[in-house]
Amino acid sequence: LLVWSYRLAEVEGSGLSIVDFGGDKQPEQVTTILHVAGNVVRAKWRG
């Protein structure tokens, strides 16, 4: 599951850059973020 409170630099094994949400406040501009588990996209969020 994709948890916004998590502070991530990258998804393990995916090589994708993840935006640091840094808590409850969301960034003004966010690109498509993919949560990858076992080379399968489990969650997708686009801002």
Secondary structure, 3 states (H helix, E strand, C coil): CCCCCCCCCECCCCCCECCCCCCCCCCCCCCCEEEEECCEEEEEECC
